Amino acid sequence: MYSLPQEIEVWYIIPAIRREFAKLLTEKYGLSYDKAGNILGISKAAISQYNKNKRASKIKLHNRALKEIEKSAKIISKDKERTIKEIMRILAFMRDKNLSFEICKDRFDEDEDCKEVMLTYEKYWK
């Protein structure tokens, strides 16, 4: 059970953001798994798992969030020091636009974790 909305971010949203960064950095910007992992502060094995949808595969981010991630990927592909700031910016954007709790709307009936995500966000941040 998750008691804080921030825990939902840590367990679900941040990994989904990293997944999108991993794909963009390696596919669009042509970085190696090692370099992409270095930028994101994770291992090259984690990059591989994100790219193969073996990690953070349940969560589908809203298209508006994906556009912000694309903007950030361009920035961090050139400036690793901006990575944390960009992830924090995306999280704030998602909260501000009420996108955080929408990540599980399609899975509400079939996934207890997603049900908990939505109910937590609707209770505290809507």
HUNOR-V955899 format. One record per backbone hydrogen bond with DSSP energy under -1.0 kcal/mol. CO is the residue of the C=O (numbers start at 1). NH is the residue of the N-H. E is the energy in kcal/mol with one decimal. If there is no record, write none. Layout:
BEGIN
((CO | NH | E) (CO | NH | E))
END
This chain:
BEGIN
((4 | 7 | -1.1) (4 | 8 | -1.0) (5 | 9 | -1.7) (6 | 10 | -2.3) (7 | 11 | -2.7) (8 | 12 | -2.5) (8 | 13 | -1.3) (9 | 14 | -3.3) (12 | 16 | -1.6) (13 | 17 | -2.5) (14 | 18 | -2.8) (15 | 19 | -2.4) (16 | 20 | -2.0) (17 | 21 | -2.5) (18 | 22 | -3.2) (19 | 23 | -2.2) (20 | 24 | -2.5) (21 | 25 | -3.3) (22 | 26 | -1.9) (23 | 27 | -2.8) (24 | 28 | -1.1) (24 | 29 | -2.1) (25 | 31 | -2.7) (32 | 36 | -2.8) (33 | 37 | -2.5) (34 | 38 | -2.1) (35 | 39 | -2.2) (36 | 40 | -2.2) (37 | 41 | -1.2) (37 | 42 | -2.4) (43 | 47 | -1.7) (44 | 48 | -2.2) (45 | 49 | -2.3) (46 | 50 | -2.6) (47 | 51 | -2.6) (48 | 52 | -1.7) (49 | 54 | -3.0) (50 | 53 | -1.4) (62 | 66 | -2.2) (63 | 67 | -1.9) (64 | 68 | -1.4) (65 | 69 | -2.3) (66 | 70 | -2.2) (67 | 71 | -1.9) (68 | 72 | -2.3) (69 | 73 | -2.7) (70 | 74 | -1.6) (71 | 75 | -1.4) (72 | 76 | -3.1) (73 | 77 | -1.9) (75 | 78 | -1.2) (75 | 79 | -1.6) (79 | 82 | -2.0) (80 | 83 | -1.8) (82 | 86 | -2.6) (83 | 87 | -2.4) (84 | 88 | -2.6) (85 | 89 | -2.1) (86 | 90 | -2.3) (87 | 91 | -2.4) (88 | 92 | -2.3) (89 | 93 | -2.5) (90 | 94 | -2.7) (91 | 95 | -2.3) (92 | 96 | -3.0) (93 | 97 | -2.3) (94 | 99 | -3.0) (94 | 100 | -1.1) (95 | 98 | -1.4) (102 | 105 | -1.4) (107 | 111 | -1.8) (111 | 115 | -2.1) (112 | 116 | -2.2) (113 | 117 | -2.3) (114 | 118 | -2.5) (115 | 119 | -2.5) (116 | 120 | -2.3) (117 | 121 | -2.4) (118 | 122 | -3.0) (119 | 123 | -1.8) (120 | 124 | -1.9) (121 | 125 | -2.7))
END
